[in-house]
C-alpha cells in the first residue's frame, strides 16, 4: 500500500472535502448557463424546493430553468462521474493493473457501436423516443461484456490476462465496426462523432431515469465485494487460502463495474480519464483499502465530472458548449502525468 499524504483521521475528516467539492460543483451547475440567474434567486429556488418558506424569485421561469434543466443535468453529470470512478477502482483492483479503466473491457466500444447503429438507422425518429440511442448504447455495452467474458472462459477461465486480452480484442473489433458504419453512412458521421465525444447537452430526467438503476445496481454490486477486492490484490493463491472464490468474485465485480460503465456511456457518450484520475488521486491521498477508496473515488469522480461539465458550458462565448470529454482530456492528461511522474500514481 502506498503511504498516505493525509493522516488517517475519521471518515468525516477524510470525506468532508470531497462532499463540499461536490456541493460546490452542483451549485455552479445551477448557476451556469446563458439564461441569467443571480445566486440569491437560485438559492431561493433551491430553498423552496427543499420546503423552506422563502420568497419566490421575481422571474417565474427561473424555477423551471434551475430545477428541470440545470440541477437535473448537474446530478446526471455527478452520477456519471461517480460511476466511472467506481468502475475504474474496481477494474484496477480486479485486473491488478493501474492503467485499467472503465473502458478496458471494450464496453465503451460496444456502447458506441450500439449508439452509432441507432443514429444511422434513425431509431430515435422512428420510435419517437429520445431514449432510443441511449438504450441501444446500453444494449451494445451489455452484449460486449457477455462476449468478452465468454471469450475469456473459452481461452482458459476468468484470469486477469485472458480478460484483458479479450477486452482488447473486443475493443479493436468494435472500433473497426464503428469505422465501417461511419464509412457506409456519411450523413450520420457528425452525429456519431459528437455523441462519442461525450457530453450532457440536452440531457434531462429521461436520461437520469435510465441511468439511475444502472448506477444503484452497479454500486451495490461493487460494494458487496469490497473485502474480496482487497484480497484479490494478493493473488489467486492467497485468495484461495483466505477462503475467497476468486473466479466468482472477479465475475461479480467485472459485471458490476461494466454495468456502471455501460450505463454511464449510454447517457453521456465516451468520457475518458475520470475512471483513472479519481481512483488514483484518492489512493494517493487516502490509501488503497477499497472499503474507503471506493466511496471516496465516487465522491471525487462525481465532483470532477460535474465541474468539468460546468467548464464545458462556460468556456466558449455566446452560449456554445464544448463536449465534456474534451474538457476531461485537457484536465486529465496533465494531471495524470503529474501523478505518474511523482512516482505513486501508478501503484494499485
C-alpha positions in Angstrom: 0.0 0.0 0.0 1.3 3.5 -0.7 2.0 5.9 2.1 -0.7 8.3 2.9 -0.3 12.0 2.2 -3.2 12.7 4.6 -3.1 11.3 8.1 -5.7 8.6 8.8 -8.3 10.6 10.6 -12.0 9.9 10.9 -14.3 9.2 8.0 -15.8 12.7 8.2 -12.4 14.4 8.1 -11.4 12.5 5.0 -14.7 12.7 3.1 -15.9 16.2 4.0 -13.7 18.0 1.5 -15.0 15.7 -1.3 -18.6 16.3 -0.2 -18.1 20.0 -0.2 -16.4 19.9 -3.6 -19.4 18.1 -5.0 -21.8 20.6 -3.5 -19.8 23.4 -4.9 -19.8 21.8 -8.4 -23.6 21.2 -8.2 -24.1 24.8 -7.1 -22.0 26.1 -10.0 -24.1 23.8 -12.3 -27.3 25.6 -11.1 -25.8 29.0 -11.9 -24.0 28.3 -15.2 -25.8 28.9 -18.5 -27.0 31.5 -20.9 -30.2 32.2 -19.0 -29.4 34.9 -16.4 -29.7 33.7 -12.8 -28.5 35.6 -9.7 -27.0 33.4 -6.9 -29.7 34.7 -4.5 -32.5 33.8 -6.8 -31.0 30.3 -7.4 -30.7 29.8 -3.6 -34.3 30.8 -3.2 -35.4 28.3 -5.8 -33.4 25.5 -4.1 -34.7 26.5 -0.7 -38.3 26.5 -1.8 -37.8 23.1 -3.4 -36.5 21.9 -0.1 -39.7 23.0 1.6 -38.4 26.2 3.2 -40.7 29.2 3.4 -38.7 31.8 1.5 -39.9 34.5 -1.0 -40.2 33.3 -4.6 -37.8 34.9 -7.2 -39.3 37.6 -9.4 -38.7 35.6 -12.6 -41.4 32.9 -12.8 -39.4 30.9 -15.4 -36.3 30.5 -13.1 -37.6 27.6 -11.1 -38.1 25.5 -14.3 -34.6 26.5 -15.6 -32.9 25.6 -12.3 -34.8 22.5 -11.2 -35.7 20.9 -14.6 -32.6 21.8 -16.6 -29.5 22.7 -14.7 -29.9 20.7 -11.5 -31.0 17.6 -13.3 -28.1 17.9 -15.7 -25.7 18.5 -12.8 -27.0 15.5 -10.9 -26.6 13.4 -14.1 -23.0 14.5 -14.6 -22.3 13.9 -10.9 -23.7 10.3 -11.1 -21.8 9.5 -14.3 -18.6 10.7 -12.8 -19.2 8.6 -9.7 -20.0 5.6 -11.8 -16.8 5.9 -13.9 -14.6 6.4 -10.9 -16.0 3.4 -9.0 -15.7 1.3 -12.2 -12.1 2.4 -12.6 -11.3 1.5 -9.0 -12.9 -1.9 -9.4 -11.2 -2.7 -12.7 -7.8 -1.6 -11.4 -8.2 -3.9 -8.3 -9.7 -6.9 -10.1 -7.2 -6.8 -13.0 -4.3 -5.7 -10.8 -3.5 -3.2 -13.5 -3.1 0.5 -12.5 -3.8 1.6 -16.1 -7.1 -0.3 -16.3 -10.1 2.0 -16.6 -13.9 1.7 -17.2 -13.2 1.1 -20.9 -10.7 -1.7 -20.6 -13.1 -4.5 -21.4 -14.4 -2.8 -24.6 -17.7 -1.9 -23.1 -17.5 1.6 -24.3 -16.8 0.4 -27.8 -19.9 -1.8 -27.7 -22.0 1.2 -26.4 -20.6 3.5 -29.1 -21.3 0.9 -31.8 -24.9 0.5 -30.5 -25.4 4.2 -30.5 -23.9 4.5 -34.0 -26.4 1.9 -35.3 -29.3 3.8 -33.7 -28.2 7.1 -35.2 -27.6 5.6 -38.6 -30.9 3.8 -38.7 -32.8 6.8 -37.3 -34.3 4.7 -34.5 -35.0 7.8 -32.4 -37.2 9.4 -35.0 -38.8 6.0 -36.0 -39.7 5.2 -32.4 -40.5 8.7 -31.4 -38.2 8.5 -28.3 -35.1 10.3 -27.3 -34.0 7.3 -25.3 -33.6 5.0 -28.4 -29.9 5.9 -28.8 -29.1 5.5 -25.0 -31.0 2.3 -24.9 -29.1 0.9 -27.9 -25.8 2.0 -26.3 -26.7 0.2 -23.1 -27.6 -3.0 -25.0 -24.3 -2.7 -27.0 -22.3 -2.4 -23.9 -24.0 -5.3 -22.2 -23.6 -7.6 -25.2 -19.9 -6.7 -25.4 -19.4 -7.7 -21.7 -21.1 -11.0 -22.3 -18.9 -11.7 -25.4 -15.7 -10.7 -23.5 -16.5 -12.9 -20.6 -17.4 -15.8 -22.9 -14.2 -15.4 -24.8 -12.2 -15.3 -21.6 -13.8 -18.6 -20.4 -13.1 -20.3 -23.7 -9.5 -19.0 -23.5 -8.8 -20.6 -20.1 -11.0 -19.0 -17.5 -11.6 -15.6 -15.9 -7.9 -14.9 -15.3 -6.9 -11.3 -15.5 -4.6 -12.0 -18.5 -7.4 -13.6 -20.6 -9.9 -10.9 -19.5 -7.6 -8.1 -20.5 -6.7 -9.7 -23.9 -10.3 -10.5 -24.6 -11.2 -6.8 -23.9 -8.5 -5.6 -26.2 -9.7 -7.9 -29.0 -13.3 -6.7 -28.5 -12.4 -3.0 -28.4 -10.3 -3.3 -31.6 -13.0 -5.3 -33.4 -15.8 -2.8 -32.4 -13.6 0.1 -33.4 -13.4 -1.4 -36.9 -17.1 -1.9 -37.0 -17.7 1.7 -35.9 -15.4 2.9 -38.6 -17.3 0.8 -41.1 -20.7 2.2 -40.0 -19.4 5.8 -40.4 -17.9 5.0 -43.8 -21.1 3.5 -45.1 -23.3 6.4 -44.0 -21.6 9.7 -44.2 -24.7 11.6 -43.3 -24.6 10.3 -39.8 -20.9 10.8 -39.2 -21.3 14.2 -37.5 -23.9 12.9 -35.1 -21.9 9.8 -34.3 -18.7 11.7 -33.7 -20.4 14.3 -31.5 -22.1 11.5 -29.4 -18.8 9.7 -29.0 -17.0 12.8 -27.7 -19.3 12.8 -24.7 -21.5 15.4 -23.2 -24.7 16.3 -21.3 -26.2 18.8 -23.7 -29.9 18.3 -23.9 -29.9 15.5 -21.3 -32.6 15.6 -18.6 -34.9 13.5 -16.5 -35.4 10.7 -19.0 -31.7 10.0 -19.2 -31.4 10.3 -15.4 -34.2 7.7 -15.0 -32.5 5.3 -17.5 -29.1 5.7 -15.8 -30.2 5.5 -12.1 -30.9 1.7 -12.0 -27.5 1.0 -13.6 -25.8 3.3 -11.0 -27.6 1.8 -8.0 -27.2 -1.8 -9.1 -23.5 -1.3 -10.1 -22.6 0.4 -6.8 -24.4 -2.3 -4.8 -22.5 -5.0 -6.8 -19.1 -3.4 -6.2 -20.0 -2.6 -2.5 -20.8 -6.2 -1.7 -17.3 -7.4 -2.8 -15.0 -4.7 -1.3 -13.3 -7.2 1.0 -12.8 -9.6 -1.9 -11.4 -6.7 -3.9 -8.6 -6.2 -1.3 -7.9 -9.9 -1.2 -7.7 -10.3 -5.0 -4.8 -7.9 -5.0 -2.8 -10.5 -3.1 -3.1 -13.0 -5.9 -5.0 -16.2 -6.7 -3.2 -18.4 -4.3 -3.6 -16.1 -1.3 -7.2 -15.6 -2.1 -7.9 -19.3 -2.1 -6.1 -19.6 1.3 -8.3 -16.9 2.7 -11.4 -18.7 1.5 -12.3 -16.3 -1.3 -13.7 -17.8 -4.6 -11.5 -15.7 -6.9 -13.4 -16.6 -10.1 -16.8 -15.9 -8.7 -15.8 -12.7 -7.0 -13.9 -11.5 -10.2 -17.0 -12.2 -12.3 -19.3 -10.3 -10.0 -17.0 -7.3 -9.8 -16.4 -7.2 -13.6 -20.2 -7.4 -14.1 -21.0 -4.6 -11.7 -18.2 -2.3 -13.0 -19.2 -3.0 -16.6 -22.9 -2.1 -15.7 -21.7 1.2 -14.3 -19.6 1.8 -17.4 -22.4 0.9 -19.9 -25.0 3.0 -18.1 -22.7 6.0 -18.0 -21.7 5.7 -21.6 -25.3 5.2 -22.7 -26.3 8.6 -21.3 -23.2 10.6 -21.8 -21.1 9.1 -24.6 -17.4 8.2 -24.1 -15.8 10.4 -21.3 -12.2 9.4 -20.5 -9.8 10.0 -17.7 -12.4 10.2 -14.8 -12.0 6.5 -14.1 -8.2 6.9 -13.9 -7.8 10.2 -12.2 -10.3 9.8 -9.3 -9.2 6.4 -8.0 -5.5 7.2 -8.4 -5.8 10.6 -6.7 -7.9 9.1 -3.8 -5.5 6.2 -3.5 -2.6 8.6 -3.1 -4.4 10.8 -0.7 -6.2 8.3 1.5 -4.7 4.9 0.9 -5.6 1.8 -1.1 -8.0 0.0 1.1 -11.1 -0.4 -1.1 -13.6 -0.1 1.8 -12.6 3.6 1.9 -11.2 4.1 -1.6 -14.3 3.2 -3.5 -16.7 5.7 -1.8 -14.1 8.4 -1.8 -13.4 7.8 -5.5 -17.2 8.0 -6.2 -17.3 11.4 -4.4 -14.2 12.7 -6.2 -15.3 11.4 -9.7 -18.8 13.0 -9.3 -17.4 16.4 -8.3 -14.7 16.2 -11.0 -17.2 15.5 -13.9 -19.8 17.9 -12.6 -17.2 20.7 -12.5 -15.9 19.7 -16.0 -19.4 19.9 -17.4 -19.7 23.4 -15.9 -16.4 24.4 -17.6 -17.7 22.9 -20.9 -20.7 25.2 -20.7 -18.9 28.5 -19.9 -15.5 28.2 -21.5 -16.8 29.3 -25.0 -18.5 32.6 -25.8 -22.1 33.1 -27.0 -23.5 30.0 -25.2 -21.6 27.5 -27.2 -20.6 24.3 -25.5 -17.5 22.0 -25.6 -18.0 18.2 -25.4 -17.2 17.4 -21.8 -15.0 14.6 -22.9 -12.6 17.3 -24.4 -12.5 19.1 -21.0 -11.8 15.9 -19.0 -9.0 15.1 -21.5 -7.5 18.6 -21.3 -7.6 18.5 -17.5 -6.9 14.8 -17.0 -3.9 14.4 -19.3 -1.5 16.8 -17.4 -2.9 15.7 -14.0 -2.4 12.0 -14.7 1.2 12.8 -16.0 1.8 14.6 -12.7 0.6 11.5 -10.7 2.8 9.2 -12.7 5.9 11.4 -12.5 5.7 11.8 -8.8 6.0 8.1 -8.6 2.9 7.0 -6.7 0.1 7.3 -9.1 0.8 4.0 -10.9 0.5 1.8 -7.8 -2.8 0.0 -7.5 
